[in-house]
Amino acid sequence: MLYRYSGTATGQVQGVGFRYFVKGYADRYGLTGWVKNLNDGTVKMEVQGADSRLRIFAETIREGNRFIRVKNLSWERITAEPDETTFTILY
C-alpha cells in the first residue's frame, strides 16, 4: 500500500545540505515526493512510498549527520499521489 506524509523539520536544517541529504535517502529507499526550504528556517517535505521504507527514512532523517541537527521532525498523513514517480528538491 502507498502512503504519503507531509513533514516539517526544525533545527540546523538550512545551509547544511539537508535537502540533498533528504533526497539522497528518498532515492535510496525508492520514495517519491519533494523537499524545500521555508522562509522561517524550517524544511517542508512530502514523502510517499511503502510504510516500512517510510519508517526507515524518517529514522534516518531524524538522526541527521555531523552538519545536520534535526531538533523536531513532525509528520502528518495526507492523500497519496499514485502517479508521482520522482523525488524533487524544490527551490
PDB file with one MODEL, atoms N, CA, C and O in Angstrom:
MODEL        1
ATOM      1  N   MET A   1       0.833  -1.188   0.000  1.00  0.00           N
ATOM      2  CA  MET A   1       0.000   0.000   0.000  1.00  0.00           C
ATOM      3  C   MET A   1       0.869   1.239   0.000  1.00  0.00           C
ATOM      4  O   MET A   1       1.937   1.259   0.611  1.00  0.00           O
ATOM      5  N   LEU A   2       0.412   2.271  -0.684  1.00  0.00           N
ATOM      6  CA  LEU A   2       1.139   3.522  -0.831  1.00  0.00           C
ATOM      7  C   LEU A   2       0.667   4.531   0.213  1.00  0.00           C
ATOM      8  O   LEU A   2      -0.530   4.787   0.345  1.00  0.00           O
ATOM      9  N   TYR A   3       1.621   5.101   0.955  1.00  0.00           N
ATOM     10  CA  TYR A   3       1.331   6.112   1.967  1.00  0.00           C
ATOM     11  C   TYR A   3       2.074   7.390   1.617  1.00  0.00           C
ATOM     12  O   TYR A   3       3.138   7.350   0.999  1.00  0.00           O
ATOM     13  N   ARG A   4       1.505   8.531   2.016  1.00  0.00           N
ATOM     14  CA  ARG A   4       2.150   9.825   1.799  1.00  0.00           C
ATOM     15  C   ARG A   4       2.049  10.639   3.086  1.00  0.00           C
ATOM     16  O   ARG A   4       1.006  10.689   3.737  1.00  0.00           O
ATOM     17  N   TYR A   5       3.164  11.272   3.429  1.00  0.00           N
ATOM     18  CA  TYR A   5       3.226  12.103   4.628  1.00  0.00           C
ATOM     19  C   TYR A   5       3.786  13.472   4.282  1.00  0.00           C
ATOM     20  O   TYR A   5       4.666  13.614   3.433  1.00  0.00           O
ATOM     21  N   SER A   6       3.249  14.473   4.964  1.00  0.00           N
ATOM     22  CA  SER A   6       3.785  15.823   4.916  1.00  0.00           C
ATOM     23  C   SER A   6       4.598  15.993   6.190  1.00  0.00           C
ATOM     24  O   SER A   6       4.116  15.705   7.285  1.00  0.00           O
ATOM     25  N   GLY A   7       5.824  16.459   6.045  1.00  0.00           N
ATOM     26  CA  GLY A   7       6.693  16.600   7.208  1.00  0.00           C
ATOM     27  C   GLY A   7       7.342  17.963   7.286  1.00  0.00           C
ATOM     28  O   GLY A   7       7.545  18.637   6.276  1.00  0.00           O
ATOM     29  N   THR A   8       7.665  18.356   8.511  1.00  0.00           N
ATOM     30  CA  THR A   8       8.385  19.606   8.750  1.00  0.00           C
ATOM     31  C   THR A   8       9.545  19.318   9.696  1.00  0.00           C
ATOM     32  O   THR A   8       9.375  18.691  10.742  1.00  0.00           O
ATOM     33  N   ALA A   9      10.725  19.788   9.307  1.00  0.00           N
ATOM     34  CA  ALA A   9      11.923  19.607  10.129  1.00  0.00           C
ATOM     35  C   ALA A   9      12.385  20.962  10.639  1.00  0.00           C
ATOM     36  O   ALA A   9      12.424  21.943   9.896  1.00  0.00           O
ATOM     37  N   THR A  10      12.736  20.999  11.922  1.00  0.00           N
ATOM     38  CA  THR A  10      13.302  22.201  12.522  1.00  0.00           C
ATOM     39  C   THR A  10      14.677  21.869  13.084  1.00  0.00           C
ATOM     40  O   THR A  10      15.033  20.702  13.247  1.00  0.00           O
ATOM     41  N   GLY A  11      15.436  22.908  13.374  1.00  0.00           N
ATOM     42  CA  GLY A  11      16.779  22.726  13.915  1.00  0.00           C
ATOM     43  C   GLY A  11      17.798  23.310  12.962  1.00  0.00           C
ATOM     44  O   GLY A  11      17.527  24.301  12.284  1.00  0.00           O
ATOM     45  N   GLN A  12      18.967  22.704  12.908  1.00  0.00           N
ATOM     46  CA  GLN A  12      20.023  23.130  11.982  1.00  0.00           C
ATOM     47  C   GLN A  12      19.801  22.362  10.681  1.00  0.00           C
ATOM     48  O   GLN A  12      20.462  21.359  10.413  1.00  0.00           O
ATOM     49  N   VAL A  13      18.843  22.865   9.870  1.00  0.00           N
ATOM     50  CA  VAL A  13      18.418  22.142   8.666  1.00  0.00           C
ATOM     51  C   VAL A  13      18.503  22.983   7.394  1.00  0.00           C
ATOM     52  O   VAL A  13      18.130  22.515   6.318  1.00  0.00           O
ATOM     53  N   GLN A  14      18.987  24.213   7.505  1.00  0.00           N
ATOM     54  CA  GLN A  14      19.210  25.020   6.304  1.00  0.00           C
ATOM     55  C   GLN A  14      20.672  25.429   6.254  1.00  0.00           C
ATOM     56  O   GLN A  14      21.285  25.729   7.278  1.00  0.00           O
ATOM     57  N   GLY A  15      21.223  25.437   5.037  1.00  0.00           N
ATOM     58  CA  GLY A  15      22.623  25.808   4.848  1.00  0.00           C
ATOM     59  C   GLY A  15      23.598  24.698   5.193  1.00  0.00           C
ATOM     60  O   GLY A  15      24.798  24.940   5.314  1.00  0.00           O
ATOM     61  N   VAL A  16      23.088  23.471   5.354  1.00  0.00           N
ATOM     62  CA  VAL A  16      23.932  22.332   5.733  1.00  0.00           C
ATOM     63  C   VAL A  16      23.747  21.134   4.800  1.00  0.00           C
ATOM     64  O   VAL A  16      24.224  20.039   5.101  1.00  0.00           O
ATOM     65  N   GLY A  17      23.061  21.330   3.672  1.00  0.00           N
ATOM     66  CA  GLY A  17      22.851  20.238   2.722  1.00  0.00           C
ATOM     67  C   GLY A  17      21.708  19.307   3.090  1.00  0.00           C
ATOM     68  O   GLY A  17      21.650  18.178   2.604  1.00  0.00           O
ATOM     69  N   PHE A  18      20.801  19.765   3.940  1.00  0.00           N
ATOM     70  CA  PHE A  18      19.727  18.892   4.402  1.00  0.00           C
ATOM     71  C   PHE A  18      18.812  18.442   3.274  1.00  0.00           C
ATOM     72  O   PHE A  18      18.421  17.275   3.243  1.00  0.00           O
ATOM     73  N   ARG A  19      18.454  19.328   2.340  1.00  0.00           N
ATOM     74  CA  ARG A  19      17.573  18.923   1.241  1.00  0.00           C
ATOM     75  C   ARG A  19      18.213  17.821   0.399  1.00  0.00           C
ATOM     76  O   ARG A  19      17.528  16.892  -0.031  1.00  0.00           O
ATOM     77  N   TYR A  20      19.507  17.917   0.165  1.00  0.00           N
ATOM     78  CA  TYR A  20      20.211  16.895  -0.617  1.00  0.00           C
ATOM     79  C   TYR A  20      20.317  15.592   0.172  1.00  0.00           C
ATOM     80  O   TYR A  20      20.237  14.503  -0.395  1.00  0.00           O
ATOM     81  N   PHE A  21      20.495  15.717   1.470  1.00  0.00           N
ATOM     82  CA  PHE A  21      20.506  14.560   2.374  1.00  0.00           C
ATOM     83  C   PHE A  21      19.162  13.833   2.294  1.00  0.00           C
ATOM     84  O   PHE A  21      19.116  12.611   2.153  1.00  0.00           O
ATOM     85  N   VAL A  22      18.071  14.597   2.385  1.00  0.00           N
ATOM     86  CA  VAL A  22      16.725  14.029   2.302  1.00  0.00           C
ATOM     87  C   VAL A  22      16.513  13.365   0.951  1.00  0.00           C
ATOM     88  O   VAL A  22      16.025  12.237   0.890  1.00  0.00           O
ATOM     89  N   LYS A  23      16.871  14.045  -0.135  1.00  0.00           N
ATOM     90  CA  LYS A  23      16.691  13.478  -1.477  1.00  0.00           C
ATOM     91  C   LYS A  23      17.503  12.200  -1.655  1.00  0.00           C
ATOM     92  O   LYS A  23      17.016  11.228  -2.232  1.00  0.00           O
ATOM     93  N   GLY A  24      18.721  12.199  -1.169  1.00  0.00           N
ATOM     94  CA  GLY A  24      19.568  11.015  -1.300  1.00  0.00           C
ATOM     95  C   GLY A  24      18.943   9.790  -0.642  1.00  0.00           C
ATOM     96  O   GLY A  24      18.950   8.702  -1.216  1.00  0.00           O
ATOM     97  N   TYR A  25      18.409   9.965   0.553  1.00  0.00           N
ATOM     98  CA  TYR A  25      17.779   8.832   1.237  1.00  0.00           C
ATOM     99  C   TYR A  25      16.422   8.489   0.638  1.00  0.00           C
ATOM    100  O   TYR A  25      16.040   7.319   0.621  1.00  0.00           O
ATOM    101  N   ALA A  26      15.691   9.473   0.152  1.00  0.00           N
ATOM    102  CA  ALA A  26      14.429   9.175  -0.543  1.00  0.00           C
ATOM    103  C   ALA A  26      14.706   8.325  -1.778  1.00  0.00           C
ATOM    104  O   ALA A  26      14.006   7.347  -2.040  1.00  0.00           O
ATOM    105  N   ASP A  27      15.726   8.704  -2.529  1.00  0.00           N
ATOM    106  CA  ASP A  27      16.095   7.913  -3.717  1.00  0.00           C
ATOM    107  C   ASP A  27      16.560   6.519  -3.315  1.00  0.00           C
ATOM    108  O   ASP A  27      16.186   5.535  -3.953  1.00  0.00           O
ATOM    109  N   ARG A  28      17.360   6.424  -2.278  1.00  0.00           N
ATOM    110  CA  ARG A  28      17.880   5.137  -1.814  1.00  0.00           C
ATOM    111  C   ARG A  28      16.745   4.182  -1.430  1.00  0.00           C
ATOM    112  O   ARG A  28      16.813   2.985  -1.709  1.00  0.00           O
ATOM    113  N   TYR A  29      15.704   4.721  -0.789  1.00  0.00           N
ATOM    114  CA  TYR A  29      14.592   3.891  -0.328  1.00  0.00           C
ATOM    115  C   TYR A  29      13.439   3.809  -1.317  1.00  0.00           C
ATOM    116  O   TYR A  29      12.394   3.239  -1.004  1.00  0.00           O
ATOM    117  N   GLY A  30      13.620   4.380  -2.519  1.00  0.00           N
ATOM    118  CA  GLY A  30      12.599   4.289  -3.554  1.00  0.00           C
ATOM    119  C   GLY A  30      11.344   5.088  -3.256  1.00  0.00           C
ATOM    120  O   GLY A  30      10.241   4.674  -3.610  1.00  0.00           O
ATOM    121  N   LEU A  31      11.510   6.240  -2.602  1.00  0.00           N
ATOM    122  CA  LEU A  31      10.374   7.082  -2.238  1.00  0.00           C
ATOM    123  C   LEU A  31      10.224   8.221  -3.241  1.00  0.00           C
ATOM    124  O   LEU A  31      11.181   8.585  -3.925  1.00  0.00           O
ATOM    125  N   THR A  32       9.022   8.779  -3.324  1.00  0.00           N
ATOM    126  CA  THR A  32       8.768   9.925  -4.189  1.00  0.00           C
ATOM    127  C   THR A  32       8.315  11.096  -3.336  1.00  0.00           C
ATOM    128  O   THR A  32       8.007  10.933  -2.155  1.00  0.00           O
ATOM    129  N   GLY A  33       8.275  12.289  -3.943  1.00  0.00           N
ATOM    130  CA  GLY A  33       7.815  13.472  -3.237  1.00  0.00           C
ATOM    131  C   GLY A  33       8.685  14.665  -3.533  1.00  0.00           C
ATOM    132  O   GLY A  33       9.225  14.797  -4.631  1.00  0.00           O
ATOM    133  N   TRP A  34       8.824  15.546  -2.536  1.00  0.00           N
ATOM    134  CA  TRP A  34       9.618  16.762  -2.688  1.00  0.00           C
ATOM    135  C   TRP A  34      10.064  17.285  -1.330  1.00  0.00           C
ATOM    136  O   TRP A  34       9.546  16.889  -0.285  1.00  0.00           O
ATOM    137  N   VAL A  35      11.049  18.194  -1.377  1.00  0.00           N
ATOM    138  CA  VAL A  35      11.562  18.851  -0.174  1.00  0.00           C
ATOM    139  C   VAL A  35      11.917  20.283  -0.535  1.00  0.00           C
ATOM    140  O   VAL A  35      12.421  20.540  -1.628  1.00  0.00           O
ATOM    141  N   LYS A  36      11.654  21.238   0.390  1.00  0.00           N
ATOM    142  CA  LYS A  36      12.017  22.629   0.136  1.00  0.00           C
ATOM    143  C   LYS A  36      12.250  23.378   1.444  1.00  0.00           C
ATOM    144  O   LYS A  36      11.682  23.040   2.483  1.00  0.00           O
ATOM    145  N   ASN A  37      13.101  24.405   1.370  1.00  0.00           N
ATOM    146  CA  ASN A  37      13.337  25.314   2.487  1.00  0.00           C
ATOM    147  C   ASN A  37      12.177  26.293   2.594  1.00  0.00           C
ATOM    148  O   ASN A  37      11.628  26.730   1.582  1.00  0.00           O
ATOM    149  N   LEU A  38      11.811  26.633   3.816  1.00  0.00           N
ATOM    150  CA  LEU A  38      10.817  27.674   4.053  1.00  0.00           C
ATOM    151  C   LEU A  38      11.512  28.906   4.616  1.00  0.00           C
ATOM    152  O   LEU A  38      12.602  28.804   5.180  1.00  0.00           O
ATOM    153  N   ASN A  39      10.888  30.064   4.464  1.00  0.00           N
ATOM    154  CA  ASN A  39      11.481  31.327   4.912  1.00  0.00           C
ATOM    155  C   ASN A  39      11.685  31.404   6.422  1.00  0.00           C
ATOM    156  O   ASN A  39      12.494  32.203   6.895  1.00  0.00           O
ATOM    157  N   ASP A  40      10.959  30.581   7.185  1.00  0.00           N
ATOM    158  CA  ASP A  40      11.089  30.632   8.654  1.00  0.00           C
ATOM    159  C   ASP A  40      12.234  29.769   9.186  1.00  0.00           C
ATOM    160  O   ASP A  40      12.381  29.631  10.401  1.00  0.00           O
ATOM    161  N   GLY A  41      13.050  29.184   8.297  1.00  0.00           N
ATOM    162  CA  GLY A  41      14.196  28.381   8.718  1.00  0.00           C
ATOM    163  C   GLY A  41      13.908  26.899   8.833  1.00  0.00           C
ATOM    164  O   GLY A  41      14.808  26.114   9.135  1.00  0.00           O
ATOM    165  N   THR A  42      12.666  26.503   8.598  1.00  0.00           N
ATOM    166  CA  THR A  42      12.313  25.084   8.633  1.00  0.00           C
ATOM    167  C   THR A  42      12.405  24.496   7.230  1.00  0.00           C
ATOM    168  O   THR A  42      12.576  25.219   6.249  1.00  0.00           O
ATOM    169  N   VAL A  43      12.289  23.184   7.152  1.00  0.00           N
ATOM    170  CA  VAL A  43      12.259  22.492   5.869  1.00  0.00           C
ATOM    171  C   VAL A  43      10.986  21.676   5.802  1.00  0.00           C
ATOM    172  O   VAL A  43      10.670  20.916   6.718  1.00  0.00           O
ATOM    173  N   LYS A  44      10.261  21.838   4.711  1.00  0.00           N
ATOM    174  CA  LYS A  44       8.993  21.143   4.471  1.00  0.00           C
ATOM    175  C   LYS A  44       9.235  20.058   3.434  1.00  0.00           C
ATOM    176  O   LYS A  44      10.019  20.236   2.501  1.00  0.00           O
ATOM    177  N   MET A  45       8.548  18.923   3.610  1.00  0.00           N
ATOM    178  CA  MET A  45       8.679  17.837   2.631  1.00  0.00           C
ATOM    179  C   MET A  45       7.382  17.041   2.555  1.00  0.00           C
ATOM    180  O   MET A  45       6.596  17.013   3.502  1.00  0.00           O
ATOM    181  N   GLU A  46       7.179  16.405   1.426  1.00  0.00           N
ATOM    182  CA  GLU A  46       6.150  15.396   1.273  1.00  0.00           C
ATOM    183  C   GLU A  46       6.851  14.162   0.743  1.00  0.00           C
ATOM    184  O   GLU A  46       7.609  14.232  -0.224  1.00  0.00           O
ATOM    185  N   VAL A  47       6.595  13.039   1.380  1.00  0.00           N
ATOM    186  CA  VAL A  47       7.288  11.795   1.054  1.00  0.00           C
ATOM    187  C   VAL A  47       6.252  10.693   0.912  1.00  0.00           C
ATOM    188  O   VAL A  47       5.306  10.601   1.693  1.00  0.00           O
ATOM    189  N   GLN A  48       6.451   9.859  -0.100  1.00  0.00           N
ATOM    190  CA  GLN A  48       5.464   8.822  -0.408  1.00  0.00           C
ATOM    191  C   GLN A  48       6.153   7.499  -0.715  1.00  0.00           C
ATOM    192  O   GLN A  48       7.204   7.463  -1.356  1.00  0.00           O
ATOM    193  N   GLY A  49       5.541   6.409  -0.245  1.00  0.00           N
ATOM    194  CA  GLY A  49       6.067   5.087  -0.531  1.00  0.00           C
ATOM    195  C   GLY A  49       5.474   4.040   0.393  1.00  0.00           C
ATOM    196  O   GLY A  49       4.440   4.258   1.025  1.00  0.00           O
ATOM    197  N   ALA A  50       6.146   2.899   0.461  1.00  0.00           N
ATOM    198  CA  ALA A  50       5.716   1.807   1.329  1.00  0.00           C
ATOM    199  C   ALA A  50       5.965   2.176   2.788  1.00  0.00           C
ATOM    200  O   ALA A  50       6.954   2.835   3.110  1.00  0.00           O
ATOM    201  N   ASP A  51       5.066   1.750   3.661  1.00  0.00           N
ATOM    202  CA  ASP A  51       5.133   2.101   5.085  1.00  0.00           C
ATOM    203  C   ASP A  51       6.472   1.750   5.713  1.00  0.00           C
ATOM    204  O   ASP A  51       7.042   2.571   6.432  1.00  0.00           O
ATOM    205  N   SER A  52       6.989   0.554   5.462  1.00  0.00           N
ATOM    206  CA  SER A  52       8.245   0.132   6.082  1.00  0.00           C
ATOM    207  C   SER A  52       9.405   1.015   5.636  1.00  0.00           C
ATOM    208  O   SER A  52      10.278   1.333   6.443  1.00  0.00           O
ATOM    209  N   ARG A  53       9.430   1.413   4.378  1.00  0.00           N
ATOM    210  CA  ARG A  53      10.505   2.278   3.877  1.00  0.00           C
ATOM    211  C   ARG A  53      10.371   3.697   4.417  1.00  0.00           C
ATOM    212  O   ARG A  53      11.372   4.363   4.682  1.00  0.00           O
ATOM    213  N   LEU A  54       9.144   4.153   4.576  1.00  0.00           N
ATOM    214  CA  LEU A  54       8.922   5.485   5.140  1.00  0.00           C
ATOM    215  C   LEU A  54       9.400   5.568   6.584  1.00  0.00           C
ATOM    216  O   LEU A  54       9.953   6.586   7.001  1.00  0.00           O
ATOM    217  N   ARG A  55       9.189   4.499   7.346  1.00  0.00           N
ATOM    218  CA  ARG A  55       9.646   4.489   8.740  1.00  0.00           C
ATOM    219  C   ARG A  55      11.167   4.560   8.821  1.00  0.00           C
ATOM    220  O   ARG A  55      11.713   5.325   9.616  1.00  0.00           O
ATOM    221  N   ILE A  56      11.853   3.764   8.002  1.00  0.00           N
ATOM    222  CA  ILE A  56      13.319   3.777   7.988  1.00  0.00           C
ATOM    223  C   ILE A  56      13.827   5.143   7.537  1.00  0.00           C
ATOM    224  O   ILE A  56      14.774   5.678   8.112  1.00  0.00           O
ATOM    225  N   PHE A  57      13.205   5.697   6.518  1.00  0.00           N
ATOM    226  CA  PHE A  57      13.562   7.026   6.016  1.00  0.00           C
ATOM    227  C   PHE A  57      13.443   8.065   7.131  1.00  0.00           C
ATOM    228  O   PHE A  57      14.369   8.847   7.347  1.00  0.00           O
ATOM    229  N   ALA A  58      12.324   8.079   7.833  1.00  0.00           N
ATOM    230  CA  ALA A  58      12.092   9.058   8.898  1.00  0.00           C
ATOM    231  C   ALA A  58      13.137   8.933  10.004  1.00  0.00           C
ATOM    232  O   ALA A  58      13.626   9.943  10.511  1.00  0.00           O
ATOM    233  N   GLU A  59      13.480   7.712  10.376  1.00  0.00           N
ATOM    234  CA  GLU A  59      14.507   7.497  11.402  1.00  0.00           C
ATOM    235  C   GLU A  59      15.850   8.042  10.946  1.00  0.00           C
ATOM    236  O   GLU A  59      16.559   8.686  11.719  1.00  0.00           O
ATOM    237  N   THR A  60      16.197   7.786   9.699  1.00  0.00           N
ATOM    238  CA  THR A  60      17.475   8.242   9.149  1.00  0.00           C
ATOM    239  C   THR A  60      17.537   9.763   9.104  1.00  0.00           C
ATOM    240  O   THR A  60      18.545  10.360   9.482  1.00  0.00           O
ATOM    241  N   ILE A  61      16.460  10.386   8.642  1.00  0.00           N
ATOM    242  CA  ILE A  61      16.418  11.844   8.552  1.00  0.00           C
ATOM    243  C   ILE A  61      16.523  12.464   9.945  1.00  0.00           C
ATOM    244  O   ILE A  61      17.232  13.452  10.136  1.00  0.00           O
ATOM    245  N   ARG A  62      15.833  11.895  10.898  1.00  0.00           N
ATOM    246  CA  ARG A  62      15.846  12.433  12.273  1.00  0.00           C
ATOM    247  C   ARG A  62      17.267  12.401  12.862  1.00  0.00           C
ATOM    248  O   ARG A  62      17.644  13.298  13.615  1.00  0.00           O
ATOM    249  N   GLU A  63      18.048  11.377  12.523  1.00  0.00           N
ATOM    250  CA  GLU A  63      19.418  11.250  13.046  1.00  0.00           C
ATOM    251  C   GLU A  63      20.340  12.320  12.497  1.00  0.00           C
ATOM    252  O   GLU A  63      21.278  12.731  13.181  1.00  0.00           O
ATOM    253  N   GLY A  64      20.096  12.788  11.263  1.00  0.00           N
ATOM    254  CA  GLY A  64      20.961  13.783  10.647  1.00  0.00           C
ATOM    255  C   GLY A  64      22.367  13.255  10.416  1.00  0.00           C
ATOM    256  O   GLY A  64      22.568  12.057  10.217  1.00  0.00           O
ATOM    257  N   ASN A  65      23.345  14.164  10.445  1.00  0.00           N
ATOM    258  CA  ASN A  65      24.754  13.793  10.311  1.00  0.00           C
ATOM    259  C   ASN A  65      25.593  14.813  11.076  1.00  0.00           C
ATOM    260  O   ASN A  65      25.056  15.521  11.929  1.00  0.00           O
ATOM    261  N   ARG A  66      26.875  14.909  10.801  1.00  0.00           N
ATOM    262  CA  ARG A  66      27.720  15.807  11.599  1.00  0.00           C
ATOM    263  C   ARG A  66      27.420  17.287  11.367  1.00  0.00           C
ATOM    264  O   ARG A  66      27.825  18.125  12.172  1.00  0.00           O
ATOM    265  N   PHE A  67      26.716  17.625  10.282  1.00  0.00           N
ATOM    266  CA  PHE A  67      26.347  19.014  10.000  1.00  0.00           C
ATOM    267  C   PHE A  67      24.878  19.287  10.314  1.00  0.00           C
ATOM    268  O   PHE A  67      24.520  20.381  10.751  1.00  0.00           O
ATOM    269  N   ILE A  68      24.045  18.293  10.089  1.00  0.00           N
ATOM    270  CA  ILE A  68      22.596  18.426  10.229  1.00  0.00           C
ATOM    271  C   ILE A  68      22.182  18.034  11.640  1.00  0.00           C
ATOM    272  O   ILE A  68      22.534  16.959  12.125  1.00  0.00           O
ATOM    273  N   ARG A  69      21.425  18.922  12.300  1.00  0.00           N
ATOM    274  CA  ARG A  69      20.896  18.653  13.637  1.00  0.00           C
ATOM    275  C   ARG A  69      19.386  18.877  13.617  1.00  0.00           C
ATOM    276  O   ARG A  69      18.919  20.013  13.699  1.00  0.00           O
ATOM    277  N   VAL A  70      18.640  17.804  13.509  1.00  0.00           N
ATOM    278  CA  VAL A  70      17.182  17.912  13.477  1.00  0.00           C
ATOM    279  C   VAL A  70      16.674  17.985  14.910  1.00  0.00           C
ATOM    280  O   VAL A  70      16.839  17.046  15.689  1.00  0.00           O
ATOM    281  N   LYS A  71      16.064  19.099  15.244  1.00  0.00           N
ATOM    282  CA  LYS A  71      15.505  19.288  16.588  1.00  0.00           C
ATOM    283  C   LYS A  71      14.132  18.626  16.689  1.00  0.00           C
ATOM    284  O   LYS A  71      13.827  17.955  17.674  1.00  0.00           O
ATOM    285  N   ASN A  72      13.317  18.823  15.668  1.00  0.00           N
ATOM    286  CA  ASN A  72      11.978  18.233  15.651  1.00  0.00           C
ATOM    287  C   ASN A  72      11.612  17.855  14.215  1.00  0.00           C
ATOM    288  O   ASN A  72      11.889  18.598  13.273  1.00  0.00           O
ATOM    289  N   LEU A  73      10.999  16.709  14.069  1.00  0.00           N
ATOM    290  CA  LEU A  73      10.527  16.239  12.771  1.00  0.00           C
ATOM    291  C   LEU A  73       9.105  15.753  12.970  1.00  0.00           C
ATOM    292  O   LEU A  73       8.877  14.713  13.587  1.00  0.00           O
ATOM    293  N   SER A  74       8.147  16.510  12.446  1.00  0.00           N
ATOM    294  CA  SER A  74       6.742  16.154  12.626  1.00  0.00           C
ATOM    295  C   SER A  74       6.152  15.679  11.303  1.00  0.00           C
ATOM    296  O   SER A  74       6.526  16.158  10.233  1.00  0.00           O
ATOM    297  N   TRP A  75       5.233  14.737  11.394  1.00  0.00           N
ATOM    298  CA  TRP A  75       4.618  14.128  10.206  1.00  0.00           C
ATOM    299  C   TRP A  75       3.106  14.156  10.325  1.00  0.00           C
ATOM    300  O   TRP A  75       2.546  14.027  11.413  1.00  0.00           O
ATOM    301  N   GLU A  76       2.456  14.327   9.177  1.00  0.00           N
ATOM    302  CA  GLU A  76       1.005  14.249   9.075  1.00  0.00           C
ATOM    303  C   GLU A  76       0.677  13.440   7.822  1.00  0.00           C
ATOM    304  O   GLU A  76       1.172  13.735   6.735  1.00  0.00           O
ATOM    305  N   ARG A  77      -0.155  12.428   7.984  1.00  0.00           N
ATOM    306  CA  ARG A  77      -0.531  11.608   6.833  1.00  0.00           C
ATOM    307  C   ARG A  77      -1.480  12.394   5.935  1.00  0.00           C
ATOM    308  O   ARG A  77      -2.428  13.020   6.409  1.00  0.00           O
ATOM    309  N   ILE A  78      -1.207  12.351   4.625  1.00  0.00           N
ATOM    310  CA  ILE A  78      -2.028  13.050   3.642  1.00  0.00           C
ATOM    311  C   ILE A  78      -2.372  12.081   2.504  1.00  0.00           C
ATOM    312  O   ILE A  78      -1.926  10.933   2.503  1.00  0.00           O
ATOM    313  N   THR A  79      -3.150  12.544   1.559  1.00  0.00           N
ATOM    314  CA  THR A  79      -3.588  11.710   0.441  1.00  0.00           C
ATOM    315  C   THR A  79      -2.427  11.399  -0.496  1.00  0.00           C
ATOM    316  O   THR A  79      -1.670  12.293  -0.873  1.00  0.00           O
ATOM    317  N   ALA A  80      -2.291  10.130  -0.871  1.00  0.00           N
ATOM    318  CA  ALA A  80      -1.233   9.689  -1.782  1.00  0.00           C
ATOM    319  C   ALA A  80      -1.480  10.214  -3.190  1.00  0.00           C
ATOM    320  O   ALA A  80      -2.617  10.474  -3.586  1.00  0.00           O
ATOM    321  N   GLU A  81      -0.393  10.363  -3.934  1.00  0.00           N
ATOM    322  CA  GLU A  81      -0.444  10.763  -5.339  1.00  0.00           C
ATOM    323  C   GLU A  81       0.132   9.618  -6.158  1.00  0.00           C
ATOM    324  O   GLU A  81       1.338   9.585  -6.404  1.00  0.00           O
ATOM    325  N   PRO A  82      -0.713   8.675  -6.587  1.00  0.00           N
ATOM    326  CA  PRO A  82      -0.229   7.441  -7.210  1.00  0.00           C
ATOM    327  C   PRO A  82       0.553   7.618  -8.513  1.00  0.00           C
ATOM    328  O   PRO A  82       1.302   6.718  -8.892  1.00  0.00           O
ATOM    329  N   ASP A  83       0.406   8.737  -9.203  1.00  0.00           N
ATOM    330  CA  ASP A  83       1.113   8.934 -10.472  1.00  0.00           C
ATOM    331  C   ASP A  83       2.494   9.559 -10.313  1.00  0.00           C
ATOM    332  O   ASP A  83       3.216   9.709 -11.299  1.00  0.00           O
ATOM    333  N   GLU A  84       2.871   9.920  -9.105  1.00  0.00           N
ATOM    334  CA  GLU A  84       4.173  10.536  -8.854  1.00  0.00           C
ATOM    335  C   GLU A  84       5.282   9.502  -9.020  1.00  0.00           C
ATOM    336  O   GLU A  84       5.146   8.366  -8.567  1.00  0.00           O
ATOM    337  N   THR A  85       6.398   9.900  -9.678  1.00  0.00           N
ATOM    338  CA  THR A  85       7.458   8.934  -9.973  1.00  0.00           C
ATOM    339  C   THR A  85       8.847   9.337  -9.488  1.00  0.00           C
ATOM    340  O   THR A  85       9.777   8.534  -9.561  1.00  0.00           O
ATOM    341  N   THR A  86       9.009  10.582  -8.987  1.00  0.00           N
ATOM    342  CA  THR A  86      10.343  11.041  -8.589  1.00  0.00           C
ATOM    343  C   THR A  86      10.299  11.778  -7.264  1.00  0.00           C
ATOM    344  O   THR A  86       9.231  12.126  -6.760  1.00  0.00           O
ATOM    345  N   PHE A  87      11.479  12.007  -6.710  1.00  0.00           N
ATOM    346  CA  PHE A  87      11.632  12.874  -5.533  1.00  0.00           C
ATOM    347  C   PHE A  87      12.425  14.086  -5.988  1.00  0.00           C
ATOM    348  O   PHE A  87      13.482  13.951  -6.605  1.00  0.00           O
ATOM    349  N   THR A  88      11.910  15.277  -5.681  1.00  0.00           N
ATOM    350  CA  THR A  88      12.464  16.523  -6.218  1.00  0.00           C
ATOM    351  C   THR A  88      12.823  17.500  -5.114  1.00  0.00           C
ATOM    352  O   THR A  88      12.147  17.569  -4.087  1.00  0.00           O
ATOM    353  N   ILE A  89      13.888  18.251  -5.331  1.00  0.00           N
ATOM    354  CA  ILE A  89      14.219  19.376  -4.469  1.00  0.00           C
ATOM    355  C   ILE A  89      13.586  20.605  -5.102  1.00  0.00           C
ATOM    356  O   ILE A  89      13.863  20.939  -6.255  1.00  0.00           O
ATOM    357  N   LEU A  90      12.729  21.276  -4.332  1.00  0.00           N
ATOM    358  CA  LEU A  90      12.082  22.491  -4.816  1.00  0.00           C
ATOM    359  C   LEU A  90      12.852  23.708  -4.316  1.00  0.00           C
ATOM    360  O   LEU A  90      13.369  23.703  -3.199  1.00  0.00           O
ATOM    361  N   TYR A  91      12.926  24.739  -5.134  1.00  0.00           N
ATOM    362  CA  TYR A  91      13.653  25.958  -4.775  1.00  0.00           C
ATOM    363  C   TYR A  91      12.721  27.135  -4.664  1.00  0.00           C
ATOM    364  O   TYR A  91      13.162  28.246  -4.369  1.00  0.00           O
TER     365      TYR A  91
ENDMDL
END
